[in-house]
Amino acid sequence: MNRQTLSRRGLIAGGAAAAAVGLTGRANGAEAPASSWSASKRFTTINGLRMAWYEVGDGDPIVFLHGNPTSSYLWRKVIPQVQHLGRCIAPDMIGMGDSEKLPDAGPRSYTFLQHRDYVFGLLDKLGIEDNVVLVIHDWGSAMGFNWAALNPDRVRGIAYMEALLRPPDPEYDPEPSPFFRMLRSERGEKAILEDNMFMQGLLREVGLYLSDADKAEYQRPFLEPGESRRPMLSWPRELPQGGEPAANDKIIRDYSAWLATNEVPKLFVQAVPGIIFSVKELLSFARRLPNQKTVRVYGGHFVQEVSGEAIGRALRDWIPTL
């Protein structure tokens, strides 16, 4: 894959699963049993719906936020490296993993603001108050950066990878790919809700690093075609283009400006070759953030599947310095 292709696909970043570009296919329709990870999750009710999270360890909170089309399962190789350093909490976003689906879902469901209400509500209910370390990826990065910008005095540090640092900029970024434009059209409904293209993209990008049980765990929340898969389609439609959706554009621009000036400690886990930060201007912006350490690990967008233990070791070395 050449750099031009990576850059083009980088615009899907933050909309998640950039590797799905041009891929088709259906998820395996066989029943997928819950994994031991899933069996270890805890549950509570937020805004009338059941939300799931994985938790281990004691002390100051270390919060892991996933993106599209994954779940807290994405962090299973990372958390064991740092669970002795604090209270590790990895939520499943609403409609994903083992968190409940929104009732009467449709094209206006699973917006960033809706997801934010549930995630922020869960963090409040779990008593996530002070000395918080955020470990964030994909749309989970937008969620985490937004929370940090709104609660700067409560943040101990931010570790980010394949993250949405700013909205796409037409002056620097390539044009959205045909696949991305298709997702924002009526054809996106079939591509995701029926053909399950984002999930197939995940499995094809990192399939050699996944066991059959891993693949089944990722597919399990989205086995049923239709609205069950709506979160995977809504996410890329939530990425601002030309200033729309306006609320998301403002949120991302506000936290981007905050990150550029705030001295909160940061760990930039740069995936190489990566997807998002294969765009030169995005990488340059990331490298300029103040009070930041950078580590490089091998992998694409779903870098945790390829270099999860290495990411965990980088966090294990960095967190005690905060």
N, C-alpha and C positions, 0 to 999 in steps of 0.2 A: 504494500500500500504506500503510495507516494505522499509527499507532504501536502500537495494540493488537495488530495482526497481527504486527508485528515482535517485540513483547515475548513473545508466545506462542511464536513460533518460536525465540526466543532460548534456550529450554531445550534445543533440539536442539544448540545450540552445544557445541562440544567433542565432540559426537557426530558433528559435521561436517555438511556439505551442508544447511544449514538451508533453503535455497531449494527443496528437493525436496518441501516440504509440499504434499500434494494433487496432485502430478504423477504421471503414469503414462507408460508407453511403453517400448519396447525399444531397446537400442543397435543401431546399424547393424551388421549381421552381416558386412559386407564385411571382407576382410583389411586390416589397417592396417599399413603398413610402419613400421619403426622410424625415428625422427627422427634428425637429426644430433646433437641433444642426447643421445639414447640411445646413439648410436655413440661418444660421447666418454666414457661412463661407465667406471669401473674396478670390479673385482670382487674379492671375497675370500670366504673361507669362515668363517662364524660359527655355532657350534653345529651343524655338519654341513651347513648350507645356504648357498647362494651369496647374498651381499648385494651390492647395487650402490650406488655413490655417484658423484656428479659432483664434480670437484675442479679448482680453478684458483688460481693465485697462490702466494705464498710468505710466510712470516712467522708471526706469531701466528694461531691458528685463529679463524675465523669460521664457526660451525656453523649451518646452516639446516635446520630441522625442519618437515616438512609434516604435514598431517592427512588427513582423510577427505573425498572419495575420490581424492585427488590423489597426487602424487609429487614428486620433486625438480624436475620440470618446472615446477612452480608458481613457482620462483625464477628462471627464465631471464631475466626482465626486470630483476630486482633485482641479481643478482650482478655483471653487468658494470660497475655503478656503483662497486663497492667492491673489485673483485678486485686492485687495486693496493695495498690496505691490509692484506692478510693472506692467509692460506691458507684459501680458501673451500671448505667441504665441505658437500655437500647429499646426505644418504643417501636411498635409497628404503626405506621400512619393509618388513618382511618381508611377502611376499604382495602387494606393491604395486609399481608401477613395474616395474623390471627385476629386483627381488629375487625369489628363489625362493618358491614357494608352500609352505605347510606340508603335509607328507604326512598323508594320512588325516584331512583337515580335517572338522570338524563343528560342532555348536552350541557346544561348549566351546573352540573354537579361536579364535586371534587375540585373546586377552584383552590388556588393557593390560600385565599383568605379562609375558606372552610377548613382546609387542612390545618392552618395556623390556629384556629379556634380550638381544635381538638388537641394538638400537640402542646400548645401553651397551657391549656386547661389541665392536661395530664401533668406537666411539669409543676404547676402550682399545687395540684393535689398531692403530689409526691414530696412536697416540701423542698423543691430545688430552689434554694435561696441565695447562698453565698459561696464564694470560692469555687465557681463552676468552671470546669474544663469542658469545652465543646469539641467533639471530634465529628467532622461533618463531610458529606459527599453529595454531589449532584443536587437535586432539589432540597435535600436535607441541609445543604450548605446555605441556601437562601433562607431556610427556616432558622438555622442557627445564627447566621449573621444578623438577621432581623432581630432575633431575641437579644443578641449581644448589644446591638446598637440602642435598643430600648432599655437595656439594663446594664450599662457599662460598669457600674460599681460592683456588680455581682459576678463579673467574669474574671476568672483567674488566667485563662489562656484559651486560644482557639487553634486547633489543628485542622487543616482543610486539605482536601485532595479532589481533583477533577470537579472543581467548584464553580459556581456562578458568581463571579466577582462584580460584573457589571452587565447591563443590558447590551445586546448586540448593537454595534455602532456602524452605520452604513459607510462612514468615512474610512474605516479600517477593515471591517470584517467582510468576508466573501458573501455573495448573495446566498440566501437560503437554498438548500438543495431541493431538487424536484420532490424528493421523498418528504421533506419537511413541509413544503407547500401543500403536498397531497394530504398530509395529516390534518391540516387546518381547513380542508375542504370536506365536502360530503363524502368523498371517497375514503376518508380516514375512518369512517364508521366501520366499513367492511374490513379494512386493513387490520384494525386493532380488535374490534369487538368480535369479528368472525375469524379472521386469519391469524390473529395473535402474533403480529409481527414483532412487537417489542420483546415479548418473551422469547421468541425464536432467535432474535438478535442477541440477547444475553447468552443463550445456550450456545450459539455458534461462536461468539467471541471467546468464551472461556470454557467451552465444553470439555476440552482436554484436561482441564484442571478440576473438573467436577466429577464426583462419583454419581452413580445412578440415583442414590438417595439424595444427593445435593440437588440434582435436576428436579427430582420429584418434589422436593420441598419448595423450590422456587415456583414451580408450576401449580402447586396445590391450591393457592387462593384464586386461581384464574382458570380452572379447568372448564367451567361452564361458559360457553359462548354467550355474548350479549352484555347486559349492563354490569355483570360481575367484573368485566374487564374495563369498565369505564375509567377507573383511575389512570390506567396506562395511556389512554387517549387524551384525557384532560390535561395531564402534565405538559406535553409539548405545546398544547394550545394556550397554556398559561405563560409561556415565554414571551416577553414583550417584543413586538415588531412594530416599528413606526410609532412607538409610544403607547401601543395597546396590547394587553389590557392596561389602562392608565394607572389603576391602583398598584399593580405589580411593578410597573415601570418606575413609579415614584418610590416604592419601597426599596427596590434594588438600587436606584440612584442614591437614595439617602444613605443606605448602609455602605455603599461603595465609597462615598465621600467620607464617611466616618472611618472606614478601614484605612483610608489613605493618610489619615492624620492622627489616629489614635495610637497610643503606645501600649495597648494591651499586647502581651506576648503572643506571638504567632509561630506556628510550625507549618510550613508549606511542604507537604509531601508531594513532590513532583513525580507523576507517573511518566516513565519514558518507555515507548514514544508517546503514550497518552493520547488523548483526543482533544479535550478542551484547550489545553495549554500548548498544543501544536500550532495554535494561532499565535504568531509572533507578538502581536500587540497585547494580547491577553497575558502572555508569559512575561512580557516586559512590565506590565502593570503589576502583576503579582510580585515580581522581584523587587519592586520599589516600595512595597509596604514596610512601614517602620517596625522596629523591634521584632524582627523575624529571623528565624533559623530555617534553612532549607535542607531537605534531604531528598535524594533521588532514589527511586525504586523502579524496578522493571514492571511494566504492565500497560494495559490500555485503559479504557474508561472504568471497567470493573476491576480496578487494580487490587482490591482486597482479595480477590480470588487467586491472583497470581502471586502476590507478595504480602499476604496478610500477616505472616509471622514477622517479616521485616518491618512492616508498618508498626506492629506492636512493639518491637524492640526499639524503634525510633521514639515512640511515645514513652516507653519505659525509661529511656535516658533523659527525655526532655521534661516530663512532668515534675520530677523532683527538683528541677532548677527553678521552678516558678515561685 
